[in-house]
Every structure is written in C-alpha cells, then in structure tokens.
Amino acid sequence: MMYYSGIVSNQRTSVVAGGGKRKTVKMKGEGILFIISAPSGAGKSTLFKLVLERLNDIKPSISYTTRPMRENEQNGVDYFFIPDEEFDNMIREDKFVEWANVHNYRYGTPKEIIRDQIASGEDLLFDIDVQGARSLKDEFPDSVLIYVLPPSFQVLKDRLLQRNTDSEDDITLRMENAIKEIEGIAIFDYLIINDDLNKALKDLESVISACRLSRQKNEFDYTMYINN
C-alpha cells in the first residue's frame, strides 16, 4: 500500500499538479466511472460540485430518489425526485443498475444512461452511498471508488449539527449509518481526508488525473506512435 499526503491508495498512480480549469487528452475506448461516497457531513457533495466545475470531460451521474427536494436543490440537476409509485415501476421494469434504501428514502442509478455514456467514452462522476458504490463496482468492475471522511468522528457529528437541516432523530440515524459505512471502506480504492476543502479538492483531482493517465497508457498505440 502506498501513502500520499491526504490520500491513501491501494493502486499505483501518478499525480498531476496544477490549478485552474484543466484540459485533458480525450482517448478512445470506454469512459471511467468515478464513484464518491462518504457519510453525511463529510463534504462529499461540495467536493462533487467543485470538481465538476474545475475538470473537463467529466459529467455527473444523476440518480432517482424518493427523498423530498431540499430548498437549494433542482429536479434533474441534483436528483430526479419522483414519488414511491414511480420508483416501484422503475424497479419492476429493471431500469436501475442498483437501488438502495438510505435514511428511509430510496435512491436508484439509471442503467441504460450509464451504459450509453461510458460506451461513448464519457467519464462519469457519482455521488452515492456505500451500498450503491458496492453495486456499481459489481456491475462495472473498472469503476474507481473514492471515500471521503472528515478528520475525526466528532468533527463529523459537529458538521451535521452545524448545517441545521436534520432533526435530532435524523442525525442519530446518520451517525449510526456512518459507523456501518466506515467499517466497509476496504472496498474503496482511495480515501481522502477532508480537513481542508482546498486540499481535499486537489487530492480528488489528482486521483481523477492519475486514472486518466493510466487509461492513456493502457490505450497507447506504440506502433502508430513510432511509425507516425
């Protein structure tokens, strides 16, 4: 196992430094699924939005959910918010790669949309729970799983209290679920500690850049390169 500043990795990688909007070399072949998971309050959603703003050629995967839409969310942008009846119909029609019950609401990842996007070479970024990450890894073994944690469990609880969007019962449930999730992070390829947002963002960008460079190496046609 190799250790980087702020990242724990069980893969050999190269890291690309730099700031601002990055340009990437578009390679032929399938896209990469980057899956970010974290307990509530770890800063996953913030990192998700920021990395989409800074990196080229990566798109968000939008899940379906029965959870009520929050004040700062948009339907079709953050999630597709649908009633339980419609979600039941999609399950019966086998339209999800995976779906799970999380904090008493259901979330599902659309199957055909993902397959079409990666087949066209698009890289996708997922913001989903550990159950969903595990199912996606089973369906797409080359997916890159990234787990985000705050520096301590107490900090996690403090962040939930400070955002003032959940009831005491919801916070208790989320903390209980966090313990179960953290115990299962061995399936993840990378662990990012979100103590400083800017540093955590750079770490996430480095993981994505390294995986893209690895793909570039794997798809490199050396005979064409030599003879060109």
Buried (B, 14 or more C-beta within 10 A) or exposed (E): EEEBEBBBBEEEBEBBEEEEEBEBEEBEEBBBBBBBBBBBBBBBBBBBEBBEEBBEBBEBBBBBBBBEEEEEEEEEEBBBBBEEEEBEEBEEEEBBBBBBEBEEEBBBBBBEBBBEBBEEBBBBBBBBBBBBBBBBBEBBEEBBBBBBBBEEBEBBBEBBEEEEEBEEEBBEBBBEBBEEBBEBBEEBBBBBBBBEEEBBBBBBBBBBBBBBBBBBEEEEEEEEEEEE
